[in-house]
Amino acid sequence: MFPWATYAQKHDNLQLFGFGNNAPNPALFGGMVMDYSFNPPKLYPQKRKVDISFYSGIGSDSSGHLMFYTNGISIRDTTHNVMLNGDTLNPGPLWQQWKDKYYP
């Protein structure tokens, strides 16, 4: 009824994708962040240990700051380390095949 009085919670301001630090050419294929809290959105590189496809899961706080993310293989915190009990998600043959990359 009053759209000018509503504010977004910014839980989905970030999108992470790209490869980790072991990419063949990190300058071209390294980790990237798309930050939608800017207009137009900003795209910037991010060093991290894990590969992420375009279909990652990301959790942000109400200010839009990254809290955790997943590539389907593990859940990582803001320091890009595996969270407590955050490893071996979706175990099985497909996980075994892709465990060093991301869950397809």
N, C-alpha and C positions, 0 to 999 in steps of 0.2 A: 504494500500500500504506500509506503514511503521509501522508495529505493535510495534516495539520497541520504537516508539515515542509517543505512546498513553498511557494515564494513566486513571485508573478507578476513578470515583468520590466518591466511597465508600458509596453510599447512602443505600446499602443493606448489610453492614458488620455485622449487628446485627440480631439475631433471639431471641425473648423472648418467653418463654413457662413455663408451670408449674402453681402451685397454689400460692395464696397469703399467708399472714401471718397466716391465719386460717386453714391451711392444717392440716390434722390429725397428720402428723409427718413432720414438716417443714424441718428437716434435709434430709428426703428422697423425699418429694413431694413438697418442696417449690419452689419459683420462680427461674428460671434458665435463663442464658444468654449464647448464643453461639456467640462468637466474631470471625468473619472470617477475621479480619485484621491481625491475627497471622497465622503462618504456622508451625505446624498444628493449626487449630482453637482452641481457649481456651473455656472451659466450666466453668462457675463460678456461684455461688448462688447469688440471688438478693432478698432482702426484699422488698415487695410491698404489697399494700392493695387489689389487684385485681387478679382474676384467669385469665389465658390466655391459650387457647387451642393452638395446633400447627399451627393454621390458623389465626394468628393475623396480623394486619397491622402495620407497623413500618415506621416512617419517621426519617431519619438521615441527618445531614448536610454533606457537601462535604468532611469533615475530618472523617466521620464515627461516630460522636458523636450523641447519641440519642436526638431527638427533641420532639417526641410524639409517642404514640402507641395506638392501639385500640384492644379491645377484642370483638367488635361488639355490645357491650352494651353501652360503653362510650369511649371517647377519653381522654387519660391521658397525662400529661406533664412529664418533667424529674424528678419532685418531686413526681410522681405517684398520683397526685391530678387530679380531673376532670377539663378539660379546660373549659373556658367560652363557654356556649352553646354546650358542648360536652357530655351531658348526654341524655339518652333515644333515642339512635340510634335504628333504625329498630323497632319502636313500633308496638305492636300487640300481639296476643295470645302467640306466641313463645317467644317474648321478656318478656312478663309477667311471663311465666313459668321459664325462665332462667336468669332473671335480677340480681340475686345474684351470678351468676357464670360467664358464658361467652356465647356468641351467638353461638349455635351449627351449 
